[in-house]
Amino acid sequence: MSRLRYLLTAVASALLLALATVHAALGDSAPPRPAQQSALAGTAGCGRTPTLRSGSQSITTSGKNRSFILRIPDNYNNNTPYRLIFGFHWNGGTANDVDGGGTSGYPWSYYGLRALSNNTAIFVAPQGFNNGWANSGGEDVTFVDDMIRRIEADLCVDTSQRFAMGFSYGGGMSYALACARATVFRAVAVYSGGQLSGCSGGNEPIAYIGLHGLRDSVLNISAGRSLRDRFVRNNGCTPQNPPEPAQGSLTHVVTFYSGCRAGYPVAWAAFDAGHTPGPVDGKPGDFEPGENSWTRPVVWNFFTQFGGTDPDPTPTVDPPAAGALKGVASGRCLDVNGASQANGAQTQIWDCNGQSNQQWTSTGSGELRVYGGKCLDVNGAGTADGTSVIIWDCNGQNNQKWRLNTDGTITAVGANKCLDVSGYGTANGTKVQIWTCTGATNQKWARA
């Protein structure tokens, strides 16, 4: 991403926010024209030899010529349904900026998700009129509908795995899609956005993550909170004022709301920086290399937590199920070392004994709680194989979110790795960690 272009348009973006009511009315005037009303696996393009290629594409939509950039996996297989991810540019930006990653290049392409996808997704960078997303008369939403039709007629897409994301004006466009196409897209990510492209409909649930800077002088963080709160309501989440970092801390806090409808989480990532999609902890500027930003894995993990082709994933154990978790390989239970209740206490396996340090409660927000107020936690929010799994005060962050899968594995949402017994050990005291998911029995658990 160009480090200067998105702030050179700050004044224009602020004016756009002031005109949001007008734009919203224009966006609401067009009748809904969804590409598909419900999520089903596999498109007409599955099994076909594709005619589309990576690169610039043109399309006629609403009687106008429009363009977008398409990126197809290098090892594309026409029998594999792929995720479809749209990346919208900011005011004054271009599709080329999103696709090319600006001065950072490939590592920041599509806000860093293209590199993380490792050829497991199809990416689309649409070009807005006048380098923006006014969505007049709903024409930009229709543009998205028409791109989806074109792509899915030719390529193999998992229609339960469509996603949209964008920064600033592009965040406003992603929000407009969350409002108007909640049954078409599985989730959206809104980076430092505002209601700039309208909100036609806006009453259906959709998985939603908002990211916003405390010191954003272009679109105040209150705008991001307002967008978030619509989907807190729509998704049935428990209202709260999520924690946010102190100004001057140069840190970020990610909160997953509790009580949300199964399969429709809401997350809020507040950070101590300004108007940027790529903040870096410990750095005071808004122009840090995007590939160093924590937003890349946070958004990628939010999108990929749904997995497969199930549009409404639910854990094997419905919250608030409680009890011991027994390792399949060892026959021993997930245990807090020494029955400690201190932050940082290591987890391990131990003979099942029914004591409180082996009683884990699944919550609606994806936590595994012990002692009532302590959560199973990936130490330091690490993502590397072998990172220890500890307990810590529950704080709603991504490294305390777990997905209980039907095959018995338990996925750490923040790291997208599995709860693992170190070294395939079976002895009392063998530590528990995260590791790349292998399907082995040392990564499988059952309620005892």
Stockholm file with secondary structure:
# STOCKHOLM 1.0

chainA/1-448         MSRLRYLLTAVASALLLALATVHAALGDSAPPRPAQQSALAGTAGCGRTPTLRSGSQSITTSGKNRSFILRIPDNYNNNTPYRLIFGFHWNGGTANDVDGGGTSGYPWSYYGLRALSNNTAIFVAPQGFNNGWANSGGEDVTFVDDMIRRIEADLCVDTSQRFAMGFSYGGGMSYALACARATVFRAVAVYSGGQLSGCSGGNEPIAYIGLHGLRDSVLNISAGRSLRDRFVRNNGCTPQNPPEPAQGSLTHVVTFYSGCRAGYPVAWAAFDAGHTPGPVDGKPGDFEPGENSWTRPVVWNFFTQFGGTDPDPTPTVDPPAAGALKGVASGRCLDVNGASQANGAQTQIWDCNGQSNQQWTSTGSGELRVYGGKCLDVNGAGTADGTSVIIWDCNGQNNQKWRLNTDGTITAVGANKCLDVSGYGTANGTKVQIWTCTGATNQKWARA
#=GR chainA/1-448 SS CCTTHHHHTHHHHHHHHHTHHHHHHHHHTSCCCCSCSSCCSCCTTTTSCCCCCSEEEEEEETTEEEEEEEECCTTCCTTSCEEEEEEECCTTCCHHHHHHCGGGCGGGTTTTHHHHHTSCEEEEEECCGGGSCCCGGGHHHHHHHHHHHHHHHHSCEEEEEEEEEEETHHHHHHHHHHHHCTTTCSEEEEESCCSCSCCSSCCSCCEEEEEEETTCSSSCHHHHHHHHHHHHHHTTCCCCCCCCCCTTSCCEEEEECSSCCTTCCEEEEEESSSSCSCCCTTCCCSCSCGGGCTHHHHHHHHHHTSCTTCSSCCCSSCTTCEECEEETTTCCEEEEGGGCCSTTCBEEEECCCCCGGGCEEECTTSCEEETTTEEEEEGGGCCSTTCBEEEEECCCCGGGCEEECTTSCEEETTTTEEEEEGGGCCSTTCBEEEECCCCCGGGCEEEC
#=GC SS_cons         CCTTHHHHTHHHHHHHHHTHHHHHHHHHTSCCCCSCSSCCSCCTTTTSCCCCCSEEEEEEETTEEEEEEEECCTTCCTTSCEEEEEEECCTTCCHHHHHHCGGGCGGGTTTTHHHHHTSCEEEEEECCGGGSCCCGGGHHHHHHHHHHHHHHHHSCEEEEEEEEEEETHHHHHHHHHHHHCTTTCSEEEEESCCSCSCCSSCCSCCEEEEEEETTCSSSCHHHHHHHHHHHHHHTTCCCCCCCCCCTTSCCEEEEECSSCCTTCCEEEEEESSSSCSCCCTTCCCSCSCGGGCTHHHHHHHHHHTSCTTCSSCCCSSCTTCEECEEETTTCCEEEEGGGCCSTTCBEEEECCCCCGGGCEEECTTSCEEETTTEEEEEGGGCCSTTCBEEEEECCCCGGGCEEECTTSCEEETTTTEEEEEGGGCCSTTCBEEEECCCCCGGGCEEEC
//
